[in-house]
Amino acid sequence: MSQAVATPNSVTSLTGLLLQLADRTLLLPNVVVAEMIAYRAPQVTPGMPAWFLGQIAWRDLSLPLLSFEAASDGAPQVCSGARVAVLNALGGRPQVKFLALLVQSIPRSLKVDEQLPRAEAPLAPLELAAVRLGDTLAKIPDLVGLEQKLADAGLI
């Protein structure tokens, strides 16, 4: 009698989070999101790019708050019910552990399997792919690219 053995390389699904922005929905692995916090007005520095909303305090740290919409050729918007997703930084910079991303509501959790259906949809800058999840069109963001945009602007 044989038994199936699960190995680290045999993972067939993961938990994703759908993050609602003002003009699109992003799909991220839940492990990227360190914490969701209530929106608070950032400390703004004049003369910054529109996608850099300012700095917010989180756990004794000052984090850059970003608008993904504005960073990918849209416009920043803060709607009622806005939240901040504190993201684990993925760019490998030792001094940058977290980034903050403006979202418009509490994320929705869902299981995503390896057969994630791609969608034919135009991609904006900082979007890697589009996927269809039922009736929802979600974009896969380039979080390393977003962090690089911060570095290129001299903000981290």
N, C-alpha and C positions, 0 to 999 in steps of 0.2 A: 504494500500500500504506500503510495507516494503522498507527500504533503507539499503544498505550495509554500514557498518561503519568500517573504517580502524582503527585498534588499533595497539599499538607498537608491540604486539606479532604476528601480522598478516603480517609482512613484508615477501614478497615472492621473492624479488630480491635485489641485491646490486650491486654497481659499483665496479668492480675489475680492477686491473692494471696488465698487462702482462709485466714483467721486463725481458729483454733479457740479459742473461749472456753469457760468452764465450762458455760454453758447455751445457747450458740448459736454460729453460724459467721458471720463477717463477710467480705464481699467488698470489697476495696480495689484500686484501680489500683496496680501495683507501684511506680510513681514516687512514691507517697505515703510508702512505707517507706524511710527513709534507711539503716537498719541493723537487724539482729536481733542481740540480745545475750543472754547467759545471765542468768537471773533472779538478782538480788541483793537482799537485804533493804534496803528504803529507809530513809532517815532520817525517822523519824516525829515529827510534831508533835501533841501531845495536843489534843483538841477540834476536829479537822478533820472534814469530812464523810466518810462511809464510803467514798465513791467515790474520794477523794483518799488514796492509799496512802502518800504521802510524797515525798521527793526522792531521786533517784539520781544518781550521778556518771556522766558520759559525756563523753569527750573534753574534759576541763577545763571542762565545763558542769555545772550542777545542773538536772536536768529534773524536772518534776512527773510522778509515776507514777500513772496512773489505772486504775481498774477500770471498763470499759465496762458490765459487768453491773450494778454498783452504781449507776452514773450513770443507767442506764435502768430503774430500779425492780427490780433484782435484788440479789444479794449478792456481795461480793467473795470469791473463792476462789483459793488458790494450790495447785495440784496438783503432784505430782512431774513433772519435765520442763517446768515453766513457763519461759517466755521473756519477753523484753521487746522489743516492737516500737518502735523510735525512729521517730516519724512527723514528717514535714515539717509545720510549722504552716501552716494555710491561711487563718487569720483576718485576715491583713494587718497584724498588730501588729508594728512594727519590732523591739521588744525580745523577741519570742517567735518563735524560729526552729524549735524542736523540742518535741515532747511525747513522753512514754513511755506505752505502753499494755501492760498485762499480758495475755499470751496463754498458752495452755496447751500449745502444742507448736510445732514448726517449721512455718511456713506452707507451703501447697501452691500452686505456680504453675500457671496455666492460661491459655490463650488465650480471650478473651471477644470475641464479635462483636457487631455492632450489633443483632442480633436476640435479645438476651438475654431469655429467657422470664420474664415476671413470674409470681409465685406469689400465690395468695390465701392470706394468712396474717395474723394479727393483728400489728400493729406496736407495739413498745414506744416510750417516749420516746427520742429521738435515733436512731431508725431511719427512713430515708426510703422504703425499699421492700424487698420480699422478692422473690427470684429463685430459680428452680429450675435447678440445674446437675446433671443426671443425677439421682442419688438424694439430692443434698445441697440442703437449703433454706438459702440464705444471705441475710443481711440487709445492706443498703447503709447504712452508718452516716452520721450527720450529724456529720462531724468539725469543721465550723465551729461547730455548736451545742455540741459538747463543749468546744471552746476557749472559747466564750462562757460556758459554765457555770463554767469556771475563773476567767474575768474577773469574772463576777457574784459569785463567792465571795471575790474579792479575792486570789486565789492567783497571779495573773500581772499 
